[in-house]
Amino acid sequence: MTYIEPSPDVLQGRLLGGREGQVAAAISRALARAGGRGLLVGGCVRDALLGRPVRDLDLEVYGLALERVESVLGDFGSVARVGRSFGVLRLAGLDIDVSLPRRDSKTAPGHRGFSVEVDPELPFEAASRRRDLTLNSIGFDPETKVLLDPHGGLADLTAGVLRATDPRHFSEDPLRGLRVAQLAARLEMRPEAGLVALCGELDLSELPGERCWGEFRKWLLQGVRPSLGLAFLHESRQLRFFPELEALHGVPQDPRWHPEGDVLVHTGMALDAAVALRDVAAVESREALVFGVLCHDLGKPETTRVDAGRVRALGHDRAGVAPTQRLLERLRASTALIAAVCALVRHHLAPAQWFAQGASDRAYRRLARELEAAGTQLQVLEAVARADAWGRTTEDARAERFPAGDAFLARAEALAIQRRAPVDVVQGRHLLARGLEAGPRFGEILRACRAVQDETGESDVERILAQVLEARDGG
């Protein structure tokens, strides 16, 4: 992504448009009247410079004590103290963080092992030095429309380079290694060699899984080219903290089906292919889709064998469930998401295989039920399989053809199960109407009715019940 310098008025419009921007502008004016100076800093300035949507606003206030800043903010609503010891305040109901400049010093392992000194008189050059990357160390004064760039962030934006603001302080928070990966994927920018080396020295093991999870989500849900993030994690040796992913490197694949290279290369390409599929998927399905693609081949390191020059990974779909669960549990993913992703990994070969095998309607219905029980759907499974098929350098992949997936979706749509499992035709109330008493036998009969429905597609209650009850009574 190439930086194109906008005019000060355009930049101000990008930053201060919308509800939050208008409030931030009013706060800036109020701070100036009180003798302070409010600067927009961090990702909002970076995104405005790149012409990207600006979401959260960060306003850093100079020249005023924290109590005075809090008093000024009180005129605009309820002030939430999200990090008062760090000099961070937030207006309730608005995506605006207001902070004071500070010095951070690492004093102990972990993300809380910092000594923080808030100093409203700290020069911007010194205050911005604590930020991770030069492109996040640019400030904008909404009153004077002046950009402050003491660390060369504009030049790096122009060159498409990610560079540490201050190598001496970069390593104070190991999470920055993952942040570089997700920014590389989101901004399509390359980390320079010094930054790669810095990230290679980070110890991600001291990070709680929840913090890593946030960066993984940004990487996979917002990345334009997620493969860049994966390649960076490999190059900087950070994959060693995620052994299930590191194990993909060097695992061979049959060049007839995977001429692109090893499993890690293929996974990156599949993630890139998933971007378009992710953007058209239902919002509630996107997380399962992208993590399903990330994890779909985690079973290959265990199952890959080379025999007489032929590379095979029989059963890698089933074998991939355990490493998927380990990885996502360590990242503190929700139980519901883990269940959905494990089901997608377990069945990701079905769309391609069933096309060749001519699977029955009953198989489709049963798979729809299994996926729904795990919190996902046939159409999400097909999207994972499509990303798998397109994440290669075969002729079909280059042309974005996946006839097996097309047929799988058409069959699911014809059966009206692409988004949900079949609704059970026979319910408990039907058994009660027959004079049957509630009890263990109910469950057995209902399961048998479901099997008949899935096998035959029958939708008539009486015909299903007649078949099941006659069979149970000996015909």
C-alpha positions in Angstrom: 0.0 0.0 0.0 1.5 3.3 -1.1 1.2 6.4 1.0 -0.2 9.5 -0.8 0.1 12.7 1.2 -3.3 14.4 1.4 -3.7 18.1 2.1 -4.1 19.1 5.7 -7.8 19.8 5.1 -8.3 16.4 3.6 -6.5 14.7 6.5 -8.4 16.7 9.1 -11.7 15.7 7.3 -10.7 12.0 7.4 -9.8 12.2 11.1 -12.6 14.4 12.4 -15.5 13.3 10.3 -18.4 11.5 11.9 -19.7 11.6 15.5 -16.4 10.7 17.3 -14.4 13.0 15.1 -16.7 16.0 15.8 -16.5 15.3 19.5 -12.7 15.0 19.3 -12.5 18.3 17.5 -14.6 19.9 20.2 -12.5 18.4 23.0 -9.3 19.6 21.2 -10.7 23.2 21.2 -11.6 22.9 24.9 -8.2 21.6 25.8 -6.6 24.5 23.9 -8.7 27.0 25.8 -7.6 25.4 29.0 -3.9 25.9 28.0 -3.2 22.4 26.7 -2.6 20.8 23.3 -4.4 17.7 22.1 -2.7 15.6 19.3 -4.3 12.8 17.4 -1.8 9.9 17.5 -1.3 6.3 16.6 -3.3 4.1 14.2 -6.0 6.7 13.5 -3.4 9.1 11.9 -1.7 6.2 10.0 -5.1 5.0 8.6 -6.1 8.6 7.6 -2.8 9.1 5.8 -3.4 5.8 3.9 -7.0 6.7 3.1 -8.3 3.8 5.2 -11.4 4.0 7.4 -10.6 5.7 10.7 -12.3 4.0 13.7 -10.9 4.5 17.2 -9.4 7.9 17.9 -6.5 8.4 20.3 -6.0 12.0 21.6 -2.8 12.6 23.5 -2.9 15.7 25.7 0.2 17.9 26.4 0.6 20.7 28.9 -2.2 19.7 31.3 -2.3 17.6 34.5 -4.5 14.5 34.4 -7.0 16.0 36.8 -7.4 19.1 34.6 -7.9 16.9 31.5 -10.5 14.8 33.3 -12.3 18.0 34.3 -12.4 19.3 30.7 -13.7 15.9 29.5 -16.4 16.0 32.1 -18.2 18.7 30.0 -18.6 16.1 27.2 -20.0 13.2 29.1 -19.2 10.5 31.7 -15.4 9.9 31.9 -14.3 6.2 32.2 -11.0 5.6 33.8 -9.8 2.7 31.7 -6.2 3.1 32.7 -5.8 6.0 35.1 -2.4 4.8 36.3 -1.3 5.0 32.7 -2.9 8.4 32.2 -5.7 7.0 30.0 -9.3 8.2 30.0 -12.3 7.4 27.8 -15.6 9.2 27.2 -18.3 6.6 27.9 -20.1 5.5 24.7 -17.4 6.9 22.3 -14.4 5.3 20.7 -12.1 8.0 21.9 -9.2 7.4 24.2 -7.6 10.4 25.8 -4.2 10.0 27.3 -1.2 11.9 28.6 2.3 11.5 27.3 4.4 9.0 29.3 7.6 7.1 29.6 7.4 3.3 29.9 10.2 1.2 31.3 10.3 -2.6 31.4 10.8 -3.8 35.0 9.6 -7.4 35.0 8.3 -10.1 32.6 4.7 -10.0 31.4 2.5 -7.4 30.0 2.1 -5.7 33.4 5.8 -5.5 34.2 6.2 -1.8 33.3 7.1 1.3 35.2 5.1 4.2 33.9 5.9 7.9 34.3 3.2 10.3 33.2 4.6 13.6 32.2 2.4 16.2 30.4 5.5 18.3 29.7 7.2 15.6 27.8 8.1 16.6 24.2 6.2 14.7 21.5 9.5 13.3 20.1 10.2 11.6 23.4 6.6 10.6 24.1 6.2 9.0 20.6 9.5 7.1 21.0 7.7 4.5 23.2 5.4 3.5 20.3 6.1 0.3 18.4 6.5 1.4 14.7 7.4 4.6 13.0 4.1 4.7 11.1 2.3 4.6 14.5 4.5 7.4 15.8 3.0 10.2 13.8 0.9 13.0 15.4 -1.6 15.4 14.0 -2.6 18.7 15.6 -6.3 19.3 14.8 -6.0 23.0 15.7 -3.1 23.8 13.5 -3.5 21.0 11.0 0.2 20.2 11.4 1.7 16.7 11.1 4.4 15.8 13.6 6.8 13.1 12.4 10.0 12.9 14.4 10.8 9.3 13.6 10.4 9.1 9.8 7.0 7.4 9.7 5.9 9.2 6.5 9.0 8.0 4.6 8.3 4.5 5.8 4.6 4.7 4.7 5.8 5.9 1.3 8.2 3.0 1.0 5.8 0.4 2.4 8.1 -0.5 5.2 7.5 -1.5 8.8 10.3 -0.2 11.1 10.7 -0.1 14.8 10.4 3.4 16.2 13.2 2.8 18.8 14.9 -0.6 18.8 15.9 -0.1 22.4 12.3 0.0 23.5 10.5 -2.2 20.9 11.0 -5.5 22.8 9.5 -4.2 26.0 6.1 -5.7 24.9 6.4 -9.1 23.2 3.0 -8.7 21.7 4.5 -6.3 19.2 5.8 -9.3 17.2 2.3 -10.5 16.5 1.2 -6.9 15.9 3.8 -6.6 13.1 2.4 -9.8 11.6 -1.1 -8.5 11.5 -0.1 -5.1 10.2 2.0 -6.7 7.5 -1.1 -8.6 6.4 -3.5 -5.6 6.8 -1.4 -2.9 5.2 0.5 -5.2 2.7 3.8 -3.7 4.0 7.1 -5.5 4.5 9.0 -5.5 7.8 12.6 -4.4 7.4 15.5 -6.6 8.3 16.2 -5.0 11.7 12.5 -5.4 12.7 12.6 -9.1 11.7 15.6 -9.6 13.9 14.0 -7.7 16.8 10.9 -9.9 16.6 13.0 -13.0 16.5 14.3 -12.2 20.0 10.9 -11.8 21.6 9.6 -14.3 24.1 5.9 -14.7 23.4 5.6 -17.4 26.1 5.1 -14.7 28.7 1.9 -13.4 27.0 -1.5 -14.5 28.1 -3.4 -16.3 25.4 -6.1 -13.6 25.3 -3.7 -11.0 24.1 -2.4 -13.2 21.3 -6.0 -14.0 20.4 -6.7 -10.4 19.7 -3.8 -10.1 17.2 -4.7 -13.4 15.5 -8.2 -12.2 15.0 -7.0 -8.9 13.4 -4.6 -10.8 11.2 -7.1 -13.2 9.9 -10.3 -11.1 9.9 -8.8 -7.8 8.6 -5.8 -9.0 6.7 -5.7 -8.1 3.0 -3.0 -10.7 2.4 -2.9 -12.9 5.5 0.0 -14.9 3.9 2.3 -12.0 4.6 1.6 -12.3 8.3 2.2 -16.1 8.3 5.4 -15.7 6.3 6.7 -13.0 8.7 5.9 -15.2 11.7 8.0 -17.9 10.1 10.8 -15.7 9.1 11.0 -14.1 12.5 10.9 -17.5 14.2 7.8 -16.6 16.2 6.0 -19.7 14.9 8.0 -21.6 17.5 5.5 -20.4 20.1 2.7 -21.9 18.0 4.1 -25.4 17.3 1.0 -26.7 15.5 1.7 -24.0 12.8 5.5 -24.3 12.9 5.1 -28.0 12.2 3.6 -27.2 8.7 7.0 -25.9 7.4 8.8 -28.4 5.3 6.0 -30.9 5.1 5.9 -32.0 1.5 2.8 -32.3 -0.7 2.1 -34.2 -3.9 3.1 -31.7 -6.7 0.2 -32.9 -8.9 -2.2 -31.3 -6.4 0.0 -28.9 -4.6 2.7 -27.5 -7.0 3.0 -24.4 -4.8 5.2 -26.0 -2.2 5.0 -27.3 1.4 2.0 -27.2 3.7 3.0 -23.8 5.3 3.1 -22.2 1.9 -0.2 -23.7 0.9 -1.8 -22.6 4.2 -0.8 -19.0 3.5 -2.2 -19.1 0.0 -5.4 -20.6 1.3 -5.7 -17.8 3.8 -5.3 -15.3 0.9 -8.0 -17.1 -1.0 -10.3 -17.0 2.0 -10.3 -13.2 2.0 -12.9 -12.8 -0.7 -14.9 -15.6 0.8 -14.6 -14.1 4.2 -15.9 -10.7 3.0 -19.1 -12.2 1.6 -19.8 -14.7 4.4 -22.3 -13.9 7.1 -20.7 -12.0 10.0 -21.3 -14.7 12.5 -19.5 -17.2 10.2 -16.3 -15.3 9.4 -14.4 -16.2 12.5 -15.0 -20.0 12.1 -14.2 -19.7 8.3 -10.8 -18.0 8.7 -9.7 -20.2 11.6 -10.9 -23.2 9.8 -8.7 -22.3 6.9 -5.7 -21.6 9.1 -6.1 -25.0 10.8 -7.4 -27.2 8.0 -4.1 -29.0 7.4 -2.7 -29.2 10.9 -3.0 -33.0 10.6 -0.6 -33.3 7.7 2.7 -33.3 9.8 1.5 -36.4 11.6 0.1 -38.3 8.6 2.3 -37.3 5.6 4.2 -40.3 4.1 6.4 -40.5 1.0 6.2 -43.9 -0.7 7.9 -44.5 -4.0 8.0 -40.8 -4.7 4.3 -40.4 -4.0 3.3 -38.0 -1.1 0.2 -38.9 0.8 -1.5 -37.6 4.0 -4.2 -40.1 4.5 -6.5 -39.3 7.4 -5.1 -35.8 7.9 -8.6 -34.4 8.2 -9.3 -36.5 11.3 -5.8 -36.1 12.7 -6.1 -32.3 12.4 -8.7 -32.1 15.1 -6.4 -32.5 18.1 -3.8 -29.9 17.1 -6.6 -27.5 16.2 -8.1 -27.9 19.6 -4.7 -27.4 21.3 -3.8 -24.3 19.3 -7.2 -22.6 19.9 -7.4 -23.5 23.5 -3.9 -22.0 24.1 -5.1 -18.8 22.3 -8.2 -18.8 24.7 -10.7 -19.0 21.9 -14.2 -19.6 23.0 -15.5 -23.1 23.5 -18.1 -22.5 20.8 -15.6 -21.4 18.2 -13.3 -24.3 19.0 -16.2 -26.7 18.4 -17.0 -25.1 15.1 -13.5 -25.0 13.8 -12.7 -28.6 14.8 -15.8 -29.7 12.9 -14.7 -27.8 9.8 -11.2 -29.3 10.0 -12.6 -32.8 10.5 -14.8 -32.5 7.4 -13.0 -30.1 5.1 -12.4 -32.8 2.5 -16.1 -33.7 2.1 -17.0 -31.1 -0.6 -14.2 -32.4 -2.9 -14.6 -36.1 -2.1 -18.3 -36.3 -2.2 -18.4 -34.9 -5.7 -16.3 -37.8 -6.9 -17.9 -40.4 -4.7 -21.6 -39.5 -5.3 -22.6 -39.1 -1.7 -26.2 -39.8 -0.8 -28.8 -37.2 0.4 -28.7 -39.0 3.7 -25.0 -38.2 4.0 -25.6 -34.5 3.3 -28.4 -34.4 5.9 -26.4 -36.1 8.6 -23.4 -33.8 7.9 -25.6 -30.8 8.2 -26.8 -32.0 11.5 -23.3 -32.7 12.8 -22.1 -29.3 11.7 -25.1 -27.5 13.2 -24.5 -29.3 16.5 -21.0 -27.9 16.4 -22.3 -24.4 15.6 -21.5 -24.1 11.9 -23.0 -24.9 8.5 -22.5 -26.7 5.2 -21.9 -23.4 3.4 -19.1 -22.5 5.8 -17.6 -25.9 5.2 -17.7 -25.4 1.5 -16.0 -22.0 1.8 -13.1 -23.6 3.8 -12.8 -26.3 1.1 -12.9 -23.7 -1.6 -10.1 -21.7 0.0 -8.2 -25.0 0.3 -8.7 -25.6 -3.5 -7.9 -22.1 -4.5 -4.8 -21.8 -2.3 -2.6 -23.6 -4.8 -1.0 -22.9 -8.2 -2.9 -25.5 -10.2 -4.8 -24.4 -13.3 -8.2 -24.6 -11.6 -7.0 -22.6 -8.7 -5.5 -19.9 -10.9 -8.9 -19.7 -12.7 -10.7 -19.8 -9.4 -12.6 -22.9 -10.4 -14.0 -25.4 -7.9 -16.6 -27.5 -9.6 -16.8 -30.0 -6.7 -17.7 -27.1 -4.4 -20.3 -25.8 -6.8 -21.9 -29.2 -6.9 -21.8 -29.5 -3.1 -23.5 -26.2 -2.6 -26.1 -27.0 -5.3 -27.0 -30.2 -3.6 -27.2 -28.6 -0.2 -29.4 -25.9 -1.6 -31.7 -28.4 -3.3 -32.1 -30.2 0.1 -32.6 -26.8 1.8 -29.8 -27.5 4.3 -27.0 -25.2 3.2 -27.6 -22.8 6.2 -29.3 -25.1 8.7 -29.8 -28.8 9.4 -33.2 -30.5 8.6 -35.9 -29.8 11.1 -37.1 -33.0 12.7 -40.5 -33.8 11.3 -41.6 -36.0 14.1 -41.6 -34.3 17.5 -42.4 -35.6 21.0 -45.9 -34.2 20.8 -46.7 -36.6 17.9 -45.7 -39.5 20.1 -47.9 -38.3 23.0 -50.8 -38.0 20.5 -50.2 -41.7 19.7 -50.7 -42.5 23.4 -47.1 -43.3 24.1 -45.8 -42.5 27.5 -42.8 -40.1 27.9 -39.6 -42.0 28.9 -36.4 -43.5 27.5 -38.3 -45.1 24.6 -39.2 -41.6 23.4 -35.6 -40.8 22.6 -35.1 -44.1 20.8 -38.2 -43.6 18.6 -37.3 -40.0 17.8 -33.8 -41.0 16.7 -35.2 -43.7 14.5 -37.6 -41.2 13.0 -34.8 -38.9 12.3 -32.8 -41.7 10.6 -35.8 -42.5 8.3 -36.3 -38.8 7.5 -32.6 -38.4 6.6 -32.5 -41.6 4.6 -35.7 -41.0 2.6 -36.4 -37.3 2.7 -39.9 -38.1 3.9 -41.8 -35.2 5.4 -45.0 -36.8 6.4 -45.3 -37.5 10.2 -47.7 -40.4 9.9 -45.7 -42.3 7.3 -42.4 -41.9 9.2 -44.1 -43.0 12.4 -45.8 -45.9 10.8 -42.5 -47.2 9.4 -40.6 -46.8 12.7 -43.3 -48.2 14.9 -44.0 -51.1 12.7 -40.4 -52.0 12.6 -40.1 -51.8 16.4 -43.2 -54.0 16.8 -41.8 -56.6 14.5 -43.7 -55.5 11.3 
